[in-house]
Amino acid sequence: MSLKSSIYKMLRIWNDASAVRKGKVGKRVGRRVAGKATGKMLKKLFK
C-alpha cells in the first residue's frame, strides 16, 4: 500500500469518527453511497 492510499484510508476513518461525534453519520453514508453510484454510472457511460 502506498503512502498516499494509507493517508486517505486514515483520513476516511478519522472523518467517520468525526461524523459519529457530530451525529451526522446518515448524511455521510448517503453521500458515500451517492458517490459510488455516480462513479459506477460514469464508468459505464465512458467505457
CHARMM-style PDB file with segment names, atoms N, HN, CA, C and O in Angstrom:
ATOM      1  N   MET     1       0.853  -1.171   0.000  1.00  0.00      PROA
ATOM      2  CA  MET     1       0.000   0.000   0.000  1.00  0.00      PROA
ATOM      3  C   MET     1       0.903   1.239   0.000  1.00  0.00      PROA
ATOM      4  O   MET     1       1.865   1.328   0.763  1.00  0.00      PROA
ATOM      5  N   SER     2       0.572   2.170  -0.857  1.00  0.00      PROA
ATOM      6  HN  SER     2      -0.210   2.098  -1.476  1.00  0.00      PROA
ATOM      7  CA  SER     2       1.402   3.366  -0.963  1.00  0.00      PROA
ATOM      8  C   SER     2       1.115   4.329   0.189  1.00  0.00      PROA
ATOM      9  O   SER     2       0.127   4.176   0.908  1.00  0.00      PROA
ATOM     10  N   LEU     3       1.960   5.284   0.348  1.00  0.00      PROA
ATOM     11  HN  LEU     3       2.762   5.408  -0.236  1.00  0.00      PROA
ATOM     12  CA  LEU     3       1.794   6.290   1.398  1.00  0.00      PROA
ATOM     13  C   LEU     3       0.503   7.076   1.196  1.00  0.00      PROA
ATOM     14  O   LEU     3      -0.231   7.345   2.147  1.00  0.00      PROA
ATOM     15  N   LYS     4       0.239   7.438  -0.055  1.00  0.00      PROA
ATOM     16  HN  LYS     4       0.835   7.220  -0.827  1.00  0.00      PROA
ATOM     17  CA  LYS     4      -0.964   8.227  -0.363  1.00  0.00      PROA
ATOM     18  C   LYS     4      -2.235   7.459   0.009  1.00  0.00      PROA
ATOM     19  O   LYS     4      -3.135   8.026   0.630  1.00  0.00      PROA
ATOM     20  N   SER     5      -2.319   6.190  -0.357  1.00  0.00      PROA
ATOM     21  HN  SER     5      -1.588   5.730  -0.861  1.00  0.00      PROA
ATOM     22  CA  SER     5      -3.526   5.420  -0.041  1.00  0.00      PROA
ATOM     23  C   SER     5      -3.645   5.192   1.463  1.00  0.00      PROA
ATOM     24  O   SER     5      -4.756   5.134   1.989  1.00  0.00      PROA
ATOM     25  N   SER     6      -2.525   5.062   2.159  1.00  0.00      PROA
ATOM     26  HN  SER     6      -1.622   5.109   1.732  1.00  0.00      PROA
ATOM     27  CA  SER     6      -2.559   4.911   3.619  1.00  0.00      PROA
ATOM     28  C   SER     6      -3.095   6.173   4.275  1.00  0.00      PROA
ATOM     29  O   SER     6      -3.883   6.101   5.218  1.00  0.00      PROA
ATOM     30  N   ILE     7      -2.675   7.319   3.782  1.00  0.00      PROA
ATOM     31  HN  ILE     7      -2.035   7.378   3.016  1.00  0.00      PROA
ATOM     32  CA  ILE     7      -3.148   8.592   4.329  1.00  0.00      PROA
ATOM     33  C   ILE     7      -4.643   8.755   4.081  1.00  0.00      PROA
ATOM     34  O   ILE     7      -5.381   9.163   4.978  1.00  0.00      PROA
ATOM     35  N   TYR     8      -5.094   8.435   2.857  1.00  0.00      PROA
ATOM     36  HN  TYR     8      -4.494   8.103   2.128  1.00  0.00      PROA
ATOM     37  CA  TYR     8      -6.523   8.545   2.535  1.00  0.00      PROA
ATOM     38  C   TYR     8      -7.362   7.632   3.422  1.00  0.00      PROA
ATOM     39  O   TYR     8      -8.427   8.031   3.894  1.00  0.00      PROA
ATOM     40  N   LYS     9      -6.885   6.406   3.652  1.00  0.00      PROA
ATOM     41  HN  LYS     9      -6.020   6.082   3.269  1.00  0.00      PROA
ATOM     42  CA  LYS     9      -7.619   5.459   4.492  1.00  0.00      PROA
ATOM     43  C   LYS     9      -7.712   5.987   5.930  1.00  0.00      PROA
ATOM     44  O   LYS     9      -8.765   5.909   6.563  1.00  0.00      PROA
ATOM     45  N   MET    10      -6.591   6.526   6.435  1.00  0.00      PROA
ATOM     46  HN  MET    10      -5.735   6.589   5.921  1.00  0.00      PROA
ATOM     47  CA  MET    10      -6.577   7.064   7.793  1.00  0.00      PROA
ATOM     48  C   MET    10      -7.543   8.241   7.919  1.00  0.00      PROA
ATOM     49  O   MET    10      -8.270   8.353   8.906  1.00  0.00      PROA
ATOM     50  N   LEU    11      -7.546   9.118   6.909  1.00  0.00      PROA
ATOM     51  HN  LEU    11      -6.956   9.027   6.107  1.00  0.00      PROA
ATOM     52  CA  LEU    11      -8.436  10.283   6.954  1.00  0.00      PROA
ATOM     53  C   LEU    11      -9.902   9.887   6.849  1.00  0.00      PROA
ATOM     54  O   LEU    11     -10.763  10.516   7.465  1.00  0.00      PROA
ATOM     55  N   ARG    12     -10.188   8.842   6.069  1.00  0.00      PROA
ATOM     56  HN  ARG    12      -9.489   8.332   5.569  1.00  0.00      PROA
ATOM     57  CA  ARG    12     -11.574   8.388   5.958  1.00  0.00      PROA
ATOM     58  C   ARG    12     -12.079   7.888   7.308  1.00  0.00      PROA
ATOM     59  O   ARG    12     -13.214   8.170   7.692  1.00  0.00      PROA
ATOM     60  N   ILE    13     -11.241   7.148   8.023  1.00  0.00      PROA
ATOM     61  HN  ILE    13     -10.319   6.918   7.711  1.00  0.00      PROA
ATOM     62  CA  ILE    13     -11.612   6.661   9.354  1.00  0.00      PROA
ATOM     63  C   ILE    13     -11.764   7.830  10.321  1.00  0.00      PROA
ATOM     64  O   ILE    13     -12.701   7.864  11.119  1.00  0.00      PROA
ATOM     65  N   TRP    14     -10.849   8.778  10.250  1.00  0.00      PROA
ATOM     66  HN  TRP    14     -10.087   8.750   9.602  1.00  0.00      PROA
ATOM     67  CA  TRP    14     -10.896   9.975  11.093  1.00  0.00      PROA
ATOM     68  C   TRP    14     -12.213  10.735  10.880  1.00  0.00      PROA
ATOM     69  O   TRP    14     -12.863  11.149  11.840  1.00  0.00      PROA
ATOM     70  N   ASN    15     -12.595  10.911   9.607  1.00  0.00      PROA
ATOM     71  HN  ASN    15     -12.067  10.575   8.827  1.00  0.00      PROA
ATOM     72  CA  ASN    15     -13.813  11.644   9.290  1.00  0.00      PROA
ATOM     73  C   ASN    15     -15.065  10.864   9.675  1.00  0.00      PROA
ATOM     74  O   ASN    15     -16.077  11.465  10.036  1.00  0.00      PROA
ATOM     75  N   ASP    16     -15.014   9.530   9.604  1.00  0.00      PROA
ATOM     76  HN  ASP    16     -14.192   9.042   9.311  1.00  0.00      PROA
ATOM     77  CA  ASP    16     -16.137   8.718  10.072  1.00  0.00      PROA
ATOM     78  C   ASP    16     -16.337   8.930  11.566  1.00  0.00      PROA
ATOM     79  O   ASP    16     -17.468   9.081  12.028  1.00  0.00      PROA
ATOM     80  N   ALA    17     -15.252   8.941  12.316  1.00  0.00      PROA
ATOM     81  HN  ALA    17     -14.333   8.818  11.941  1.00  0.00      PROA
ATOM     82  CA  ALA    17     -15.336   9.158  13.765  1.00  0.00      PROA
ATOM     83  C   ALA    17     -15.873  10.553  14.067  1.00  0.00      PROA
ATOM     84  O   ALA    17     -16.663  10.730  14.995  1.00  0.00      PROA
ATOM     85  N   SER    18     -15.450  11.528  13.293  1.00  0.00      PROA
ATOM     86  HN  SER    18     -14.808  11.384  12.540  1.00  0.00      PROA
ATOM     87  CA  SER    18     -15.934  12.896  13.472  1.00  0.00      PROA
ATOM     88  C   SER    18     -17.435  12.983  13.212  1.00  0.00      PROA
ATOM     89  O   SER    18     -18.152  13.678  13.932  1.00  0.00      PROA
ATOM     90  N   ALA    19     -17.909  12.282  12.188  1.00  0.00      PROA
ATOM     91  HN  ALA    19     -17.327  11.718  11.603  1.00  0.00      PROA
ATOM     92  CA  ALA    19     -19.335  12.281  11.862  1.00  0.00      PROA
ATOM     93  C   ALA    19     -20.140  11.632  12.984  1.00  0.00      PROA
ATOM     94  O   ALA    19     -21.245  12.078  13.290  1.00  0.00      PROA
ATOM     95  N   VAL    20     -19.597  10.590  13.593  1.00  0.00      PROA
ATOM     96  HN  VAL    20     -18.698  10.228  13.344  1.00  0.00      PROA
ATOM     97  CA  VAL    20     -20.282   9.934  14.710  1.00  0.00      PROA
ATOM     98  C   VAL    20     -20.406  10.900  15.884  1.00  0.00      PROA
ATOM     99  O   VAL    20     -21.462  10.990  16.510  1.00  0.00      PROA
ATOM    100  N   ARG    21     -19.324  11.621  16.179  1.00  0.00      PROA
ATOM    101  HN  ARG    21     -18.466  11.547  15.670  1.00  0.00      PROA
ATOM    102  CA  ARG    21     -19.348  12.576  17.293  1.00  0.00      PROA
ATOM    103  C   ARG    21     -20.359  13.684  17.053  1.00  0.00      PROA
ATOM    104  O   ARG    21     -21.036  14.120  17.984  1.00  0.00      PROA
ATOM    105  N   LYS    22     -20.468  14.144  15.808  1.00  0.00      PROA
ATOM    106  HN  LYS    22     -19.918  13.790  15.052  1.00  0.00      PROA
ATOM    107  CA  LYS    22     -21.367  15.254  15.494  1.00  0.00      PROA
ATOM    108  C   LYS    22     -22.791  14.793  15.190  1.00  0.00      PROA
ATOM    109  O   LYS    22     -23.688  15.623  15.041  1.00  0.00      PROA
ATOM    110  N   GLY    23     -23.010  13.479  15.096  1.00  0.00      PROA
ATOM    111  HN  GLY    23     -22.282  12.805  15.216  1.00  0.00      PROA
ATOM    112  CA  GLY    23     -24.344  12.951  14.820  1.00  0.00      PROA
ATOM    113  C   GLY    23     -24.765  13.112  13.370  1.00  0.00      PROA
ATOM    114  O   GLY    23     -25.954  13.252  13.084  1.00  0.00      PROA
ATOM    115  N   LYS    24     -23.810  13.093  12.456  1.00  0.00      PROA
ATOM    116  HN  LYS    24     -22.844  12.979  12.688  1.00  0.00      PROA
ATOM    117  CA  LYS    24     -24.126  13.281  11.037  1.00  0.00      PROA
ATOM    118  C   LYS    24     -23.740  12.054  10.211  1.00  0.00      PROA
ATOM    119  O   LYS    24     -23.308  12.172   9.065  1.00  0.00      PROA
ATOM    120  N   VAL    25     -23.902  10.888  10.808  1.00  0.00      PROA
ATOM    121  HN  VAL    25     -24.253  10.792  11.739  1.00  0.00      PROA
ATOM    122  CA  VAL    25     -23.500   9.653  10.131  1.00  0.00      PROA
ATOM    123  C   VAL    25     -24.380   9.389   8.915  1.00  0.00      PROA
ATOM    124  O   VAL    25     -23.874   9.017   7.857  1.00  0.00      PROA
ATOM    125  N   GLY    26     -25.689   9.576   9.053  1.00  0.00      PROA
ATOM    126  HN  GLY    26     -26.101   9.879   9.913  1.00  0.00      PROA
ATOM    127  CA  GLY    26     -26.616   9.306   7.950  1.00  0.00      PROA
ATOM    128  C   GLY    26     -26.299  10.131   6.723  1.00  0.00      PROA
ATOM    129  O   GLY    26     -26.333   9.624   5.601  1.00  0.00      PROA
ATOM    130  N   LYS    27     -25.992  11.397   6.928  1.00  0.00      PROA
ATOM    131  HN  LYS    27     -25.964  11.809   7.838  1.00  0.00      PROA
ATOM    132  CA  LYS    27     -25.663  12.282   5.814  1.00  0.00      PROA
ATOM    133  C   LYS    27     -24.387  11.811   5.130  1.00  0.00      PROA
ATOM    134  O   LYS    27     -24.300  11.815   3.902  1.00  0.00      PROA
ATOM    135  N   ARG    28     -23.393  11.402   5.924  1.00  0.00      PROA
ATOM    136  HN  ARG    28     -23.464  11.399   6.922  1.00  0.00      PROA
ATOM    137  CA  ARG    28     -22.113  10.941   5.367  1.00  0.00      PROA
ATOM    138  C   ARG    28     -22.288   9.651   4.583  1.00  0.00      PROA
ATOM    139  O   ARG    28     -21.729   9.499   3.497  1.00  0.00      PROA
ATOM    140  N   VAL    29     -23.055   8.730   5.127  1.00  0.00      PROA
ATOM    141  HN  VAL    29     -23.509   8.853   6.009  1.00  0.00      PROA
ATOM    142  CA  VAL    29     -23.293   7.453   4.448  1.00  0.00      PROA
ATOM    143  C   VAL    29     -24.039   7.695   3.137  1.00  0.00      PROA
ATOM    144  O   VAL    29     -23.720   7.091   2.113  1.00  0.00      PROA
ATOM    145  N   GLY    30     -25.030   8.578   3.178  1.00  0.00      PROA
ATOM    146  HN  GLY    30     -25.289   9.069   4.010  1.00  0.00      PROA
ATOM    147  CA  GLY    30     -25.788   8.898   1.970  1.00  0.00      PROA
ATOM    148  C   GLY    30     -24.908   9.475   0.882  1.00  0.00      PROA
ATOM    149  O   GLY    30     -25.040   9.112  -0.287  1.00  0.00      PROA
ATOM    150  N   ARG    31     -24.021  10.361   1.254  1.00  0.00      PROA
ATOM    151  HN  ARG    31     -23.913  10.655   2.203  1.00  0.00      PROA
ATOM    152  CA  ARG    31     -23.107  10.950   0.270  1.00  0.00      PROA
ATOM    153  C   ARG    31     -22.161   9.905  -0.300  1.00  0.00      PROA
ATOM    154  O   ARG    31     -21.863   9.913  -1.494  1.00  0.00      PROA
ATOM    155  N   ARG    32     -21.690   9.011   0.552  1.00  0.00      PROA
ATOM    156  HN  ARG    32     -21.932   9.004   1.523  1.00  0.00      PROA
ATOM    157  CA  ARG    32     -20.763   7.977   0.081  1.00  0.00      PROA
ATOM    158  C   ARG    32     -21.461   7.042  -0.911  1.00  0.00      PROA
ATOM    159  O   ARG    32     -20.883   6.683  -1.937  1.00  0.00      PROA
ATOM    160  N   VAL    33     -22.694   6.651  -0.609  1.00  0.00      PROA
ATOM    161  HN  VAL    33     -23.164   6.943   0.224  1.00  0.00      PROA
ATOM    162  CA  VAL    33     -23.460   5.771  -1.498  1.00  0.00      PROA
ATOM    163  C   VAL    33     -23.740   6.479  -2.824  1.00  0.00      PROA
ATOM    164  O   VAL    33     -23.608   5.884  -3.893  1.00  0.00      PROA
ATOM    165  N   ALA    34     -24.127   7.750  -2.744  1.00  0.00      PROA
ATOM    166  HN  ALA    34     -24.235   8.233  -1.875  1.00  0.00      PROA
ATOM    167  CA  ALA    34     -24.408   8.513  -3.968  1.00  0.00      PROA
ATOM    168  C   ALA    34     -23.151   8.651  -4.815  1.00  0.00      PROA
ATOM    169  O   ALA    34     -23.221   8.563  -6.041  1.00  0.00      PROA
ATOM    170  N   GLY    35     -22.017   8.862  -4.188  1.00  0.00      PROA
ATOM    171  HN  GLY    35     -21.960   8.934  -3.193  1.00  0.00      PROA
ATOM    172  CA  GLY    35     -20.757   8.994  -4.906  1.00  0.00      PROA
ATOM    173  C   GLY    35     -20.354   7.704  -5.607  1.00  0.00      PROA
ATOM    174  O   GLY    35     -19.877   7.728  -6.742  1.00  0.00      PROA
ATOM    175  N   LYS    36     -20.548   6.578  -4.923  1.00  0.00      PROA
ATOM    176  HN  LYS    36     -20.935   6.559  -4.001  1.00  0.00      PROA
ATOM    177  CA  LYS    36     -20.211   5.295  -5.535  1.00  0.00      PROA
ATOM    178  C   LYS    36     -21.129   5.001  -6.714  1.00  0.00      PROA
ATOM    179  O   LYS    36     -20.675   4.511  -7.748  1.00  0.00      PROA
ATOM    180  N   ALA    37     -22.415   5.297  -6.565  1.00  0.00      PROA
ATOM    181  HN  ALA    37     -22.784   5.695  -5.726  1.00  0.00      PROA
ATOM    182  CA  ALA    37     -23.373   5.061  -7.651  1.00  0.00      PROA
ATOM    183  C   ALA    37     -23.043   5.936  -8.854  1.00  0.00      PROA
ATOM    184  O   ALA    37     -23.102   5.480  -9.996  1.00  0.00      PROA
ATOM    185  N   THR    38     -22.698   7.181  -8.600  1.00  0.00      PROA
ATOM    186  HN  THR    38     -22.649   7.552  -7.672  1.00  0.00      PROA
ATOM    187  CA  THR    38     -22.336   8.099  -9.690  1.00  0.00      PROA
ATOM    188  C   THR    38     -21.083   7.609 -10.402  1.00  0.00      PROA
ATOM    189  O   THR    38     -21.005   7.653 -11.630  1.00  0.00      PROA
ATOM    190  N   GLY    39     -20.106   7.145  -9.636  1.00  0.00      PROA
ATOM    191  HN  GLY    39     -20.170   7.110  -8.638  1.00  0.00      PROA
ATOM    192  CA  GLY    39     -18.876   6.622 -10.219  1.00  0.00      PROA
ATOM    193  C   GLY    39     -19.133   5.421 -11.109  1.00  0.00      PROA
ATOM    194  O   GLY    39     -18.552   5.315 -12.189  1.00  0.00      PROA
ATOM    195  N   LYS    40     -20.003   4.507 -10.668  1.00  0.00      PROA
ATOM    196  HN  LYS    40     -20.475   4.593  -9.790  1.00  0.00      PROA
ATOM    197  CA  LYS    40     -20.330   3.333 -11.474  1.00  0.00      PROA
ATOM    198  C   LYS    40     -21.044   3.730 -12.755  1.00  0.00      PROA
ATOM    199  O   LYS    40     -20.777   3.179 -13.823  1.00  0.00      PROA
ATOM    200  N   MET    41     -21.954   4.693 -12.641  1.00  0.00      PROA
ATOM    201  HN  MET    41     -22.170   5.141 -11.774  1.00  0.00      PROA
ATOM    202  CA  MET    41     -22.707   5.139 -13.805  1.00  0.00      PROA
ATOM    203  C   MET    41     -21.769   5.792 -14.831  1.00  0.00      PROA
ATOM    204  O   MET    41     -21.879   5.527 -16.028  1.00  0.00      PROA
ATOM    205  N   LEU    42     -20.865   6.628 -14.369  1.00  0.00      PROA
ATOM    206  HN  LEU    42     -20.776   6.843 -13.396  1.00  0.00      PROA
ATOM    207  CA  LEU    42     -19.928   7.287 -15.274  1.00  0.00      PROA
ATOM    208  C   LEU    42     -18.972   6.278 -15.911  1.00  0.00      PROA
ATOM    209  O   LEU    42     -18.580   6.426 -17.069  1.00  0.00      PROA
ATOM    210  N   LYS    43     -18.605   5.261 -15.149  1.00  0.00      PROA
ATOM    211  HN  LYS    43     -18.923   5.141 -14.208  1.00  0.00      PROA
ATOM    212  CA  LYS    43     -17.716   4.228 -15.681  1.00  0.00      PROA
ATOM    213  C   LYS    43     -18.388   3.509 -16.845  1.00  0.00      PROA
ATOM    214  O   LYS    43     -17.760   3.256 -17.873  1.00  0.00      PROA
ATOM    215  N   LYS    44     -19.675   3.180 -16.677  1.00  0.00      PROA
ATOM    216  HN  LYS    44     -20.186   3.385 -15.842  1.00  0.00      PROA
ATOM    217  CA  LYS    44     -20.407   2.509 -17.756  1.00  0.00      PROA
ATOM    218  C   LYS    44     -20.591   3.435 -18.955  1.00  0.00      PROA
ATOM    219  O   LYS    44     -20.558   2.987 -20.101  1.00  0.00      PROA
ATOM    220  N   LEU    45     -20.781   4.706 -18.693  1.00  0.00      PROA
ATOM    221  HN  LEU    45     -20.808   5.070 -17.762  1.00  0.00      PROA
ATOM    222  CA  LEU    45     -21.019   5.682 -19.757  1.00  0.00      PROA
ATOM    223  C   LEU    45     -19.791   5.869 -20.628  1.00  0.00      PROA
ATOM    224  O   LEU    45     -19.912   5.982 -21.848  1.00  0.00      PROA
ATOM    225  N   PHE    46     -18.615   5.902 -20.028  1.00  0.00      PROA
ATOM    226  HN  PHE    46     -18.517   5.810 -19.037  1.00  0.00      PROA
ATOM    227  CA  PHE    46     -17.385   6.181 -20.759  1.00  0.00      PROA
ATOM    228  C   PHE    46     -16.535   4.948 -21.012  1.00  0.00      PROA
ATOM    229  O   PHE    46     -15.343   5.063 -21.296  1.00  0.00      PROA
ATOM    230  N   LYS    47     -17.128   3.786 -20.912  1.00  0.00      PROA
ATOM    231  HN  LYS    47     -18.096   3.693 -20.680  1.00  0.00      PROA
ATOM    232  CA  LYS    47     -16.400   2.535 -21.120  1.00  0.00      PROA
ATOM    233  C   LYS    47     -16.129   2.258 -22.572  1.00  0.00      PROA
ATOM    234  OT1 LYS    47     -15.524   1.238 -22.903  1.00  0.00      PROA
TER     235      LYS     47
END
